[in-house]
Amino acid sequence: MAKLVRILFGFVLACLAAALTQVLFVITPVDLYALDGDARMEQAGRALAVALSAATQFAIFAAPFAAAAILLGIVMELRGWAYFVFVGLAIALLGFAALYAGEPSGNFTIANSYAVAAFAFSGIIAGYVYWLVAGRGRGGVREFAAPPRETLEPRTASRGHLKAKDYGGADETTGEPAIAVPDRGLRKTH
């Protein structure tokens, strides 16, 4: 249950981060800094309202793709940041393609390098934020199905050597390998 909550929380934060990134491509920090006190706060409030609205739209569009990618990540035990960044980038570019395909033909189009960069960067940020919150920890299928840790046999630090019980009645543990290998000077001794 805790893993599911962490996944949902990570998805919500990823959508918020993607939306804020896109808004910062429209209302840049330089534009905000150029305003005086009250106007700056008013513009920052508008930017935050637009970011929350955009996060809702991002969540609606990205939910099925993100659910499939998260499920694949759990089953395949993919926990690297590159996987989630790539998934975020792919979902953002799918969103850009859907927006481009749905716009009417005419002189004005969204197809420009600035818009592509805004979508791509917001997807990268979303994937990275999701990885930070929910993707980098443990959480493969085995964790969901594993018995509690108390019931597992304790592991010993045997460094790969066989114990006395493995020799079928031998009285002591040796530090030598079970099979004699001729030493040709190639074996590491450290």
Backbone hydrogen bonds in HBPLUS format (Angstrom, degrees):
<---DONOR---> <-ACCEPTOR-->    atom                        ^
c    i                          cat <-CA-CA->   ^        H-A-AA   ^      H-
h    n   atom  resd res      DA  || num        DHA   H-A  angle D-A-AA Bond
n    s   type  num  typ     dist DA aas  dist angle  dist       angle   num
A0005-VAL N   A0001-MET O   3.05 MM   4  6.37 157.9  2.10 151.1 156.7     1
A0006-ARG N   A0002-ALA O   2.94 MM   4  6.15 156.2  2.00 145.4 152.1     2
A0007-ILE N   A0003-LYS O   2.89 MM   4  6.14 149.7  1.98 145.3 153.7     3
A0008-LEU N   A0004-LEU O   2.98 MM   4  6.25 166.3  2.00 152.0 154.7     4
A0009-PHE N   A0005-VAL O   2.86 MM   4  6.01 162.8  1.89 151.0 156.4     5
A0010-GLY N   A0006-ARG O   2.86 MM   4  5.93 154.2  1.93 141.2 148.8     6
A0011-PHE N   A0007-ILE O   2.92 MM   4  6.17 151.6  2.00 147.4 155.2     7
A0012-VAL N   A0008-LEU O   2.96 MM   4  6.22 162.0  2.00 151.7 155.9     8
A0013-LEU N   A0009-PHE O   2.98 MM   4  6.19 166.9  2.00 151.0 154.6     9
A0014-ALA N   A0010-GLY O   2.87 MM   4  5.97 148.1  1.97 141.2 150.7    10
A0015-CYS N   A0011-PHE O   2.96 MM   4  6.21 156.1  2.02 148.9 154.5    11
A0016-LEU N   A0012-VAL O   2.98 MM   4  6.28 157.6  2.04 149.3 155.7    12
A0017-ALA N   A0013-LEU O   2.87 MM   4  6.04 156.5  1.92 146.1 152.7    13
A0018-ALA N   A0014-ALA O   2.91 MM   4  6.10 157.9  1.96 147.4 153.3    14
A0019-ALA N   A0015-CYS O   2.97 MM   4  6.12 160.8  2.01 146.7 152.1    15
A0020-LEU N   A0016-LEU O   2.92 MM   4  6.08 163.5  1.95 149.1 153.9    16
A0021-THR N   A0017-ALA O   2.95 MM   4  6.07 152.5  2.03 143.2 151.0    17
A0022-GLN N   A0018-ALA O   2.99 MM   4  6.28 158.5  2.04 148.1 153.5    18
A0023-VAL N   A0019-ALA O   2.92 MM   4  6.17 159.6  1.96 152.2 158.1    19
A0024-LEU N   A0020-LEU O   2.92 MM   4  6.10 150.7  2.01 143.6 151.5    20
A0025-PHE N   A0022-GLN O   3.07 MM   3  5.15 144.6  2.20  98.0 108.8    21
A0026-VAL N   A0023-VAL O   2.93 MM   3  5.13 138.3  2.10 102.1 114.4    22
A0027-ILE N   A0023-VAL O   2.75 MM   4  5.94 169.7  1.76 175.2 171.6    23
A0031-ASP N   A0028-THR O   3.04 MM   3  5.23 120.1  2.41 101.4 115.6    24
A0032-LEU N   A0028-THR O   3.14 MM   4  6.56 156.0  2.20 151.0 157.7    25
A0033-TYR N   A0029-PRO O   2.89 MM   4  6.05 156.2  1.94 145.8 152.4    26
A0034-ALA N   A0030-VAL O   3.04 MM   4  6.18 140.9  2.19 142.4 151.8    27
A0035-LEU N   A0032-LEU O   3.27 MM   3  5.60 150.8  2.36 105.4 113.3    28
A0040-ARG N   A0036-ASP O   2.77 MM   4  5.66 150.7  1.85 161.7 171.7    29
A0041-MET N   A0037-GLY O   3.10 MM   4  6.37 158.2  2.15 148.1 153.1    30
A0042-GLU N   A0038-ASP O   2.95 MM   4  6.17 158.0  2.00 149.5 155.9    31
A0043-GLN N   A0039-ALA O   2.90 MM   4  6.05 162.0  1.94 147.1 151.9    32
A0044-ALA N   A0040-ARG O   2.86 MM   4  6.02 154.7  1.92 146.7 154.4    33
A0045-GLY N   A0041-MET O   2.89 MM   4  6.05 149.3  1.99 141.6 149.9    34
A0046-ARG N   A0042-GLU O   2.98 MM   4  6.31 153.3  2.06 145.5 152.6    35
A0047-ALA N   A0043-GLN O   2.88 MM   4  6.12 156.5  1.94 145.7 152.6    36
A0048-LEU N   A0044-ALA O   2.93 MM   4  6.15 152.4  2.01 143.8 150.9    37
A0049-ALA N   A0045-GLY O   2.97 MM   4  6.22 154.7  2.03 145.6 152.4    38
A0050-VAL N   A0046-ARG O   2.89 MM   4  6.15 160.3  1.93 153.2 158.3    39
A0051-ALA N   A0047-ALA O   2.88 MM   4  6.04 150.9  1.96 142.3 151.2    40
A0052-LEU N   A0048-LEU O   2.95 MM   4  6.21 154.0  2.01 148.0 153.8    41
A0053-SER N   A0049-ALA O   3.06 MM   4  6.29 155.5  2.13 144.3 151.0    42
A0054-ALA N   A0050-VAL O   2.81 MM   4  6.02 159.2  1.85 150.2 156.4    43
A0055-ALA N   A0051-ALA O   2.82 MM   4  5.96 149.0  1.92 143.9 152.7    44
A0056-THR N   A0052-LEU O   3.20 MM   4  6.41 147.3  2.31 138.8 145.9    45
A0057-GLN N   A0053-SER O   3.23 MM   4  6.62 156.8  2.29 145.1 150.7    46
A0058-PHE N   A0054-ALA O   2.81 MM   4  6.08 156.5  1.86 151.8 159.2    47
A0059-ALA N   A0055-ALA O   2.90 MM   4  6.05 158.0  1.95 144.7 150.4    48
A0060-ILE N   A0056-THR O   3.05 MM   4  6.29 157.5  2.10 147.3 153.0    49
A0061-PHE N   A0057-GLN O   3.04 MM   4  6.26 165.8  2.06 151.3 154.6    50
A0062-ALA N   A0058-PHE O   2.76 MM   4  5.76 168.4  1.78 156.7 160.8    51
A0063-ALA N   A0059-ALA O   3.04 MM   4  5.57 140.0  2.21 139.9 145.2    52
A0066-ALA N   A0062-ALA O   2.74 MM   4  5.72 167.9  1.75 171.2 175.6    53
A0067-ALA N   A0063-ALA O   2.87 MM   4  5.89 157.0  1.92 148.4 154.8    54
A0068-ALA N   A0064-PRO O   3.12 MM   4  6.28 160.2  2.16 142.6 147.3    55
A0069-ALA N   A0065-PHE O   2.96 MM   4  6.20 160.1  2.00 147.7 153.7    56
A0070-ILE N   A0066-ALA O   2.77 MM   4  5.89 157.3  1.82 151.7 157.9    57
A0071-LEU N   A0067-ALA O   2.93 MM   4  6.03 161.4  1.97 146.5 151.9    58
A0072-LEU N   A0068-ALA O   2.93 MM   4  6.11 158.6  1.98 145.7 151.9    59
A0073-GLY N   A0069-ALA O   2.87 MM   4  6.04 151.9  1.95 140.8 149.1    60
A0074-ILE N   A0070-ILE O   2.90 MM   4  6.18 146.7  2.01 146.4 155.1    61
A0075-VAL N   A0071-LEU O   2.93 MM   4  6.15 169.9  1.94 155.2 157.6    62
A0076-MET N   A0072-LEU O   2.86 MM   4  5.85 167.1  1.87 151.4 155.8    63
A0077-GLU N   A0073-GLY O   2.91 MM   4  5.38 105.9  2.47 123.1 137.3    64
A0078-LEU N   A0073-GLY O   2.78 MM   5  4.59 145.6  1.90 131.5 141.5    65
A0077-GLU N   A0074-ILE O   3.29 MM   3  4.88 148.7  2.40  91.3 100.2    66
A0085-VAL N   A0081-TRP O   2.92 MM   4  6.08 157.7  1.97 155.6 162.7    67
A0086-PHE N   A0082-ALA O   2.88 MM   4  5.93 159.5  1.92 144.9 150.9    68
A0087-VAL N   A0083-TYR O   2.92 MM   4  6.15 157.9  1.97 147.5 154.1    69
A0088-GLY N   A0084-PHE O   2.91 MM   4  6.04 159.9  1.95 143.0 148.6    70
A0089-LEU N   A0085-VAL O   2.90 MM   4  6.11 157.6  1.95 147.9 154.1    71
A0090-ALA N   A0086-PHE O   2.85 MM   4  6.08 161.2  1.89 151.1 156.3    72
A0091-ILE N   A0087-VAL O   2.91 MM   4  6.12 163.8  1.94 153.8 157.7    73
A0092-ALA N   A0088-GLY O   2.98 MM   4  6.12 158.7  2.02 145.9 152.1    74
A0093-LEU N   A0089-LEU O   2.91 MM   4  6.13 158.5  1.96 150.9 156.9    75
A0094-LEU N   A0090-ALA O   2.89 MM   4  6.10 145.8  2.01 143.8 153.7    76
A0095-GLY N   A0091-ILE O   2.94 MM   4  6.22 149.8  2.03 143.4 151.7    77
A0096-PHE N   A0092-ALA O   2.91 MM   4  6.26 150.5  2.00 145.0 153.3    78
A0097-ALA N   A0093-LEU O   2.89 MM   4  6.09 158.7  1.94 143.6 149.3    79
A0098-ALA N   A0094-LEU O   2.88 MM   4  6.12 154.8  1.95 147.8 154.6    80
A0099-LEU N   A0095-GLY O   2.95 MM   4  6.13 154.9  2.01 144.9 151.8    81
A0100-TYR N   A0096-PHE O   2.85 MM   4  6.07 156.4  1.91 150.5 157.3    82
A0101-ALA N   A0097-ALA O   2.85 MM   4  5.99 157.4  1.90 146.4 152.8    83
A0102-GLY N   A0098-ALA O   3.07 MM   4  6.11 139.6  2.24 137.8 147.5    84
A0103-GLU N   A0100-TYR O   3.43 MM   3  5.51 159.3  2.47 101.2 107.0    85
A0112-ASN N   A0110-ILE O   2.76 MM   2  5.89 114.2  2.19 120.4 103.5    86
A0116-VAL N   A0112-ASN O   3.11 MM   4  6.37 164.4  2.13 155.8 160.6    87
A0117-ALA N   A0113-SER O   2.90 MM   4  5.99 157.5  1.95 142.9 149.5    88
A0118-ALA N   A0114-TYR O   2.92 MM   4  6.13 151.5  2.00 142.6 150.7    89
A0119-PHE N   A0115-ALA O   2.97 MM   4  6.21 164.1  1.99 152.5 155.8    90
A0120-ALA N   A0116-VAL O   2.83 MM   4  5.96 167.9  1.84 153.1 157.3    91
A0121-PHE N   A0117-ALA O   2.85 MM   4  5.83 166.4  1.87 147.3 151.8    92
A0122-SER N   A0118-ALA O   3.02 MM   4  6.02 153.3  2.09 139.6 147.3    93
A0123-GLY N   A0119-PHE O   2.99 MM   4  6.21 150.7  2.08 147.3 155.0    94
A0124-ILE N   A0120-ALA O   2.98 MM   4  6.28 155.0  2.05 149.1 156.0    95
A0125-ILE N   A0121-PHE O   2.93 MM   4  6.13 165.1  1.95 150.4 154.3    96
A0126-ALA N   A0122-SER O   2.92 MM   4  6.04 156.3  1.98 141.4 148.4    97
A0127-GLY N   A0123-GLY O   2.94 MM   4  6.12 162.8  1.97 148.8 153.0    98
A0128-TYR N   A0124-ILE O   2.99 MM   4  6.18 157.3  2.04 148.5 154.9    99
A0129-VAL N   A0125-ILE O   2.87 MM   4  6.05 159.8  1.91 152.1 157.6   100
A0130-TYR N   A0126-ALA O   2.93 MM   4  6.12 161.2  1.97 149.7 155.1   101
A0131-TRP N   A0127-GLY O   2.99 MM   4  6.19 157.9  2.04 142.7 148.9   102
A0132-LEU N   A0128-TYR O   2.91 MM   4  6.19 157.2  1.96 148.4 154.5   103
A0133-VAL N   A0129-VAL O   3.03 MM   4  6.25 156.9  2.09 151.2 156.5   104
A0134-ALA N   A0130-TYR O   2.75 MM   4  5.71 166.3  1.77 160.1 163.9   105
A0135-GLY N   A0130-TYR O   3.15 MM   5  6.17 146.8  2.26 133.4 136.6   106
A0136-ARG N   A0131-TRP O   3.05 MM   5  5.36 134.3  2.26 152.2 142.1   107
A0143-GLU N   A0140-GLY O   3.13 MM   3  5.51 135.2  2.34 104.2 115.0   108
A0144-PHE N   A0141-VAL O   3.10 MM   3  5.37 123.7  2.43 102.7 116.0   109
A0145-ALA N   A0141-VAL O   3.18 MM   4  6.48 149.0  2.28 149.1 158.0   110
A0146-ALA N   A0142-ARG O   2.72 MM   4  5.43 121.1  2.06 144.4 156.2   111
A0151-THR N   A0148-PRO O   3.11 MM   3  5.87 148.8  2.21 120.9 127.8   112
A0152-LEU N   A0149-ARG O   3.27 MM   3  5.43 150.7  2.36 103.5 111.7   113
A0161-HIS N   A0158-SER O   3.18 MM   3  5.78 167.2  2.20 127.2 126.2   114
A0166-ASP N   A0163-LYS O   3.00 MM   3  5.39 141.9  2.15 107.5 118.4   115
A0167-TYR N   A0164-ALA O   3.11 MM   3  5.44 153.7  2.19 109.1 116.8   116
